[in-house]
Amino acid sequence: MKTEFEFTLPIGYVDAEGTVHRQGAMRMATAMDEIAPMRDMRVRANQAYLVIVLLSRVITRLGTVASINTAVIEGMFSADLAYLQELYRRINETASNTLQVVCPQCDHAFDVDTRPVGE
């Protein structure tokens, strides 16, 4: 089962040195990833901050950024944040509806959506 997904940000995160980081990876969320942010005082004070904490937990790599934390996510452009929110939703809401298969003739691996037509 695939649990980590590569991505390319539309704009890219610009670090303190001016380096743009666009390539990264996000893993599927665990139950604790979704529960733990509710204990964060920043989330309690402002529910909109939930996405910042959540993404900081599930993004495993972003260019050469040493540590993905809330400050990194806060520093992203709105377009990149929206992209990551949609990726998170796709990974965690539909991952169980895909199946990786291999073509028996050419050995090409690809994902197949297993949801019934119309859903």
C-alpha positions in Angstrom: 0.0 0.0 0.0 1.3 3.4 -0.9 1.4 5.8 2.1 3.6 8.6 0.9 2.9 10.8 -2.1 5.3 13.1 -4.0 4.2 16.6 -4.9 5.3 19.8 -6.7 4.0 23.1 -5.3 2.6 25.5 -7.8 4.7 28.4 -6.6 7.1 27.1 -3.9 8.1 27.9 -0.4 10.8 30.6 -0.2 13.1 30.1 2.8 15.1 32.8 4.7 18.0 32.5 2.3 15.7 33.0 -0.7 15.8 29.4 -1.9 12.6 28.2 -3.5 11.5 24.7 -2.5 8.8 23.1 -4.7 9.4 19.3 -4.5 8.1 17.4 -1.5 6.3 14.5 -0.1 3.2 14.0 2.1 2.3 10.9 4.0 -1.2 9.6 4.8 -2.5 10.9 8.1 -3.0 8.8 11.1 -5.8 9.2 13.7 -3.3 10.9 16.0 -2.4 13.4 13.2 -6.1 14.5 13.2 -6.6 14.4 17.0 -3.4 16.0 18.3 -3.9 19.5 16.7 -7.2 19.8 18.7 -5.0 20.1 21.9 -2.9 22.9 20.4 -3.8 26.3 21.9 -3.4 28.0 18.6 -6.1 25.8 17.1 -8.3 26.3 20.1 -8.0 30.0 19.7 -8.5 30.0 15.9 -10.0 26.9 14.3 -8.6 28.0 10.9 -5.1 27.2 12.3 -5.9 23.5 12.3 -4.8 23.1 8.7 -1.4 24.6 9.5 -0.7 22.2 12.4 -2.1 19.2 10.4 0.1 19.9 7.3 3.2 20.4 9.5 2.6 16.8 10.8 2.1 15.0 7.5 4.5 16.8 5.1 7.6 14.6 5.3 9.9 16.5 2.9 10.0 19.9 1.2 13.1 20.5 -0.9 16.1 20.8 1.4 14.2 22.3 4.3 15.6 20.6 7.4 12.4 20.6 9.5 8.8 21.0 8.4 7.0 22.9 11.2 4.2 25.3 11.5 6.5 28.3 10.7 7.2 26.7 7.3 3.5 26.2 6.6 2.7 29.7 7.7 5.3 31.1 5.3 3.7 29.4 2.2 1.9 31.3 -0.5 -1.9 30.9 -0.5 -1.9 28.9 -3.7 0.5 26.4 -2.3 -1.5 26.1 0.9 -4.7 25.4 -1.1 -2.8 22.9 -3.3 -1.6 21.0 -0.2 -5.1 21.0 1.4 -6.5 19.5 -1.7 -3.7 16.9 -1.9 -4.3 16.0 1.8 -8.0 15.5 1.1 -7.3 13.4 -2.0 -4.8 11.2 -0.2 -6.8 10.7 3.0 -10.3 10.5 1.6 -9.7 8.4 -1.6 -6.5 6.5 -0.9 -8.6 3.5 0.2 -10.5 3.6 -3.1 -7.4 3.0 -5.3 -5.5 -0.1 -6.1 -2.1 -0.3 -7.6 -1.9 -2.8 -10.4 0.7 -3.9 -12.9 0.0 -4.6 -16.6 0.8 -8.2 -17.3 2.0 -7.4 -20.8 4.3 -4.4 -20.3 4.9 -4.4 -16.5 3.8 -0.8 -16.2 2.4 0.0 -12.7 -0.5 2.3 -12.3 -3.4 3.2 -9.9 -7.0 2.2 -10.6 -9.9 3.9 -8.9 -12.1 1.1 -7.5 -15.1 3.3 -6.6 -18.3 2.3 -8.4 -19.2 4.6 -11.4 -21.2 7.6 -10.3 -19.7 8.0 -6.8 
